[in-house]
Amino acid sequence: MDNIYRGVNAVANIKSAMKRAGTNKKENLRNREDKSALKTALRRFDEALQGEDKEAAEAAYLKAVSTVDKAAAKGVIHKNAANHKKAQLAGKRTSAN
């Protein structure tokens, strides 16, 4: 039987398992997008630190911290990992000043 549920090519034969495979695929895609946005925010903060504009670095820092908090709230990263990241960011910000 072809899997007609949510465009998923799953091995499952049970209807609920097929639906779950579709849900897993959507969640995986969302998590990858969120993790990519997190990495981008962290990279932009590092790039802003390399520049001389302190206001841009501060704005990038606030954006990065916000993105880390959102990722932790969504369960993309663990809350302790988020706190560790934020501490690293704060350390970089302090040493750059």
VEXBA-163109 format. One line per field, with one value per residue: residue in three letters; x, y, z of N, C-alpha, C, O, CB in turn. Coordinates in steps of 0.2 Angstrom, whole numbers, plus 5000, padded with zeros to 4 digits. Glycine has a CB too. Example, Ala and Ser with C-alpha at 12.3 -4.5 7.8 and 13.67 -1.06 7.14 Angstrom:
BEGIN
res <- c(ala;ser) .
nu <- c(5066;5064) .
nv <- c(4972;4989) .
nw <- c(5039;5035) .
cau <- c(5062;5068) .
cav <- c(4978;4995) .
caw <- c(5039;5036) .
cu <- c(5066;5064) .
cv <- c(4984;5000) .
cw <- c(5039;5039) .
ou <- c(5071;5067) .
ov <- c(4983;5006) .
ow <- c(5042;5040) .
cbu <- c(5057;5070) .
cbv <- c(4978;4997) .
cbw <- c(5045;5029) .
***
This chain:
BEGIN
res <- c(met;asp;asn;ile;tyr;arg;gly;val;asn;ala;val;ala;asn;ile;lys;ser;ala;met;lys;arg;ala;gly;thr;asn;lys;lys;glu;asn;leu;arg;asn;arg;glu;asp;lys;ser;ala;leu;lys;thr;ala;leu;arg;arg;phe;asp;glu;ala;leu;gln;gly;glu;asp;lys;glu;ala;ala;glu;ala;ala;tyr;leu;lys;ala;val;ser;thr;val;asp;lys;ala;ala;ala;lys;gly;val;ile;his;lys;asn;ala;ala;asn;his;lys;lys;ala;gln;leu;ala;gly;lys;arg;thr;ser;ala;asn) .
nu <- c(5004;5003;5010;4999;4998;5002;5013;5023;5036;5035;5039;5030;5014;5003;4990;4990;5004;5009;5004;5011;5024;5023;5021;5033;5042;5039;5042;5055;5060;5056;5064;5077;5077;5076;5088;5097;5094;5098;5112;5116;5113;5122;5134;5133;5134;5148;5154;5150;5158;5170;5171;5172;5161;5152;5139;5132;5137;5132;5119;5118;5122;5111;5101;5106;5106;5092;5088;5094;5087;5074;5076;5079;5067;5059;5064;5074;5087;5095;5091;5101;5112;5109;5110;5124;5129;5124;5132;5144;5143;5141;5154;5162;5157;5161;5175;5178;5176) .
nv <- c(4994;5011;5025;5037;5048;5064;5065;5056;5044;5031;5016;5011;5002;5004;5015;5026;5026;5030;5043;5048;5047;5057;5068;5068;5071;5084;5090;5088;5096;5108;5109;5109;5121;5130;5128;5131;5145;5149;5146;5155;5167;5167;5167;5179;5188;5185;5190;5203;5207;5207;5218;5236;5243;5246;5247;5239;5227;5225;5225;5214;5205;5205;5200;5187;5181;5181;5173;5161;5159;5157;5145;5136;5136;5131;5118;5114;5115;5110;5117;5119;5119;5131;5141;5139;5143;5157;5162;5160;5169;5181;5182;5184;5196;5204;5203;5209;5222) .
nw <- c(5000;4996;5003;5007;5016;5020;5011;5014;5013;5020;5029;5037;5040;5047;5049;5059;5062;5050;5049;5060;5055;5046;5054;5061;5051;5048;5060;5061;5050;5055;5066;5061;5053;5064;5071;5061;5060;5073;5072;5063;5069;5079;5072;5065;5076;5080;5069;5070;5081;5076;5068;5070;5075;5089;5092;5083;5086;5099;5096;5088;5098;5107;5099;5096;5109;5111;5101;5105;5117;5112;5105;5115;5122;5112;5112;5104;5107;5123;5139;5147;5139;5132;5141;5143;5131;5131;5141;5135;5125;5132;5138;5127;5123;5133;5134;5122;5123) .
cau <- c(5000;5007;5009;4996;4998;5007;5018;5029;5037;5037;5039;5024;5008;4997;4988;4993;5011;5010;5003;5016;5030;5023;5023;5040;5046;5038;5045;5062;5061;5056;5070;5083;5076;5077;5095;5101;5093;5103;5119;5117;5113;5129;5139;5133;5137;5155;5156;5150;5163;5176;5170;5173;5155;5150;5132;5130;5139;5127;5112;5119;5122;5104;5098;5109;5103;5085;5088;5096;5082;5069;5078;5079;5060;5056;5066;5079;5093;5093;5091;5108;5116;5107;5113;5131;5129;5123;5138;5150;5142;5143;5161;5165;5156;5165;5182;5179;5175) .
cav <- c(5000;5017;5030;5043;5053;5069;5064;5053;5038;5027;5009;5009;5000;5006;5022;5031;5026;5034;5050;5050;5048;5064;5073;5068;5074;5091;5093;5088;5101;5114;5110;5111;5128;5134;5127;5135;5152;5149;5146;5161;5173;5166;5169;5186;5191;5184;5194;5210;5208;5208;5225;5241;5246;5243;5247;5234;5221;5225;5223;5206;5201;5204;5195;5180;5179;5180;5167;5155;5158;5154;5138;5132;5136;5126;5111;5113;5114;5109;5123;5120;5121;5138;5145;5139;5148;5164;5164;5161;5176;5187;5182;5187;5203;5208;5204;5213;5230) .
caw <- c(5000;4995;5009;5005;5021;5020;5006;5017;5010;5026;5029;5041;5037;5051;5048;5064;5061;5044;5051;5065;5051;5043;5059;5063;5046;5049;5066;5059;5046;5059;5071;5057;5052;5070;5072;5056;5062;5079;5070;5059;5074;5083;5067;5064;5082;5079;5063;5072;5085;5072;5066;5075;5077;5095;5093;5079;5090;5104;5093;5087;5104;5109;5094;5097;5115;5110;5097;5109;5122;5108;5103;5121;5123;5108;5113;5099;5111;5130;5142;5150;5133;5130;5146;5142;5125;5133;5145;5130;5121;5136;5139;5121;5122;5138;5132;5116;5125) .
cu <- c(5004;5005;5006;4996;5003;5013;5024;5030;5040;5036;5033;5018;5002;4996;4991;5000;5013;5009;5009;5023;5029;5024;5030;5044;5045;5042;5053;5064;5061;5062;5076;5083;5078;5085;5099;5100;5098;5110;5121;5117;5120;5134;5139;5135;5145;5158;5156;5155;5170;5177;5171;5167;5152;5143;5129;5132;5134;5121;5113;5119;5115;5100;5100;5106;5096;5084;5089;5090;5076;5070;5077;5071;5057;5058;5072;5086;5091;5094;5098;5113;5115;5110;5121;5133;5129;5129;5144;5149;5144;5150;5164;5164;5160;5172;5183;5179;5182) .
cv <- c(5006;5021;5036;5049;5057;5069;5061;5046;5034;5020;5007;5007;5002;5014;5027;5031;5030;5041;5052;5051;5055;5069;5074;5072;5082;5094;5093;5094;5108;5115;5112;5118;5132;5133;5131;5142;5153;5150;5153;5167;5173;5169;5176;5190;5191;5189;5202;5212;5210;5215;5230;5244;5243;5242;5241;5227;5220;5222;5216;5202;5200;5199;5188;5177;5177;5174;5160;5154;5154;5147;5134;5131;5131;5119;5110;5111;5113;5116;5125;5122;5128;5142;5145;5144;5155;5166;5165;5168;5182;5188;5186;5194;5207;5209;5208;5221;5232) .
cw <- c(5000;5001;5006;5010;5021;5016;5009;5014;5016;5025;5033;5037;5041;5050;5053;5064;5055;5045;5055;5061;5048;5048;5061;5057;5046;5055;5065;5055;5050;5063;5067;5055;5058;5072;5068;5058;5068;5077;5066;5064;5077;5078;5066;5070;5082;5074;5066;5077;5082;5069;5072;5078;5083;5096;5089;5083;5096;5102;5091;5093;5107;5105;5095;5104;5115;5106;5101;5114;5118;5106;5109;5122;5119;5108;5108;5102;5119;5133;5145;5144;5131;5135;5145;5136;5127;5137;5140;5127;5126;5138;5133;5121;5127;5136;5126;5118;5129) .
ou <- c(5009;4999;5009;4993;5009;5018;5030;5025;5046;5033;5030;5017;4997;5001;4993;5003;5018;5013;5011;5026;5035;5027;5033;5049;5050;5045;5056;5070;5066;5065;5081;5088;5082;5088;5104;5105;5101;5113;5126;5121;5123;5139;5144;5138;5148;5163;5160;5157;5174;5182;5172;5167;5149;5140;5124;5128;5132;5117;5108;5117;5113;5096;5096;5104;5094;5080;5086;5089;5073;5066;5075;5069;5052;5056;5073;5089;5086;5098;5100;5117;5119;5113;5124;5138;5133;5131;5148;5154;5147;5153;5169;5168;5162;5175;5189;5181;5182) .
ov <- c(5007;5021;5040;5054;5056;5071;5063;5042;5033;5018;5001;5009;5003;5018;5033;5037;5034;5046;5058;5056;5059;5074;5079;5075;5085;5099;5098;5097;5112;5121;5115;5121;5137;5138;5134;5146;5159;5155;5156;5171;5178;5172;5180;5196;5196;5192;5206;5218;5213;5218;5228;5248;5237;5238;5237;5222;5214;5218;5212;5196;5194;5195;5184;5172;5172;5170;5155;5148;5150;5142;5128;5126;5128;5114;5104;5107;5116;5120;5130;5126;5132;5147;5150;5147;5159;5172;5169;5172;5187;5193;5190;5198;5213;5214;5211;5225;5238) .
ow <- c(5004;5003;5002;5009;5023;5018;5008;5013;5017;5021;5032;5032;5038;5050;5050;5065;5055;5043;5055;5062;5047;5046;5062;5059;5045;5054;5067;5056;5049;5064;5069;5055;5058;5074;5070;5058;5069;5079;5067;5063;5079;5080;5065;5069;5083;5075;5064;5077;5084;5069;5077;5083;5083;5099;5091;5082;5097;5105;5092;5092;5109;5108;5095;5104;5117;5108;5100;5115;5121;5107;5108;5125;5121;5105;5107;5100;5121;5131;5146;5145;5129;5133;5146;5136;5124;5136;5141;5126;5123;5138;5134;5119;5126;5137;5125;5114;5130) .
cbu <- c(4995;5006;5015;4989;4997;5009;5020;5028;5042;5033;5045;5022;5008;4999;4980;4991;5014;5006;4996;5017;5030;5016;5018;5043;5043;5030;5044;5064;5056;5049;5071;5083;5069;5073;5097;5098;5086;5102;5121;5111;5107;5130;5138;5125;5135;5157;5152;5143;5164;5177;5164;5177;5149;5153;5129;5134;5146;5126;5110;5126;5126;5101;5099;5117;5105;5082;5092;5103;5080;5068;5085;5082;5057;5057;5061;5080;5099;5098;5086;5110;5114;5099;5112;5133;5124;5117;5139;5150;5135;5139;5164;5162;5148;5164;5185;5173;5169) .
cbv <- c(5000;5021;5031;5042;5049;5070;5071;5053;5038;5030;5006;5015;4992;5005;5023;5029;5019;5032;5050;5044;5043;5065;5071;5061;5072;5093;5088;5081;5102;5114;5103;5107;5130;5131;5119;5134;5153;5144;5140;5162;5172;5159;5165;5188;5187;5177;5193;5211;5202;5203;5226;5246;5246;5247;5253;5234;5222;5232;5227;5206;5204;5211;5198;5180;5184;5186;5167;5157;5164;5158;5138;5135;5143;5129;5106;5119;5119;5104;5124;5114;5117;5139;5142;5132;5146;5165;5158;5155;5176;5186;5175;5183;5204;5204;5197;5212;5231) .
cbw <- c(5006;4989;5013;5002;5028;5028;5004;5025;5004;5032;5032;5046;5037;5059;5048;5071;5061;5038;5055;5070;5046;5040;5066;5063;5039;5050;5072;5056;5040;5063;5074;5050;5050;5076;5072;5049;5064;5084;5066;5054;5079;5085;5060;5063;5089;5078;5057;5076;5090;5066;5063;5072;5071;5101;5090;5072;5093;5108;5087;5083;5110;5110;5086;5097;5121;5106;5091;5113;5125;5102;5100;5127;5123;5100;5113;5094;5110;5133;5148;5154;5127;5130;5153;5140;5119;5137;5150;5125;5119;5143;5140;5115;5124;5145;5130;5111;5130) .
***
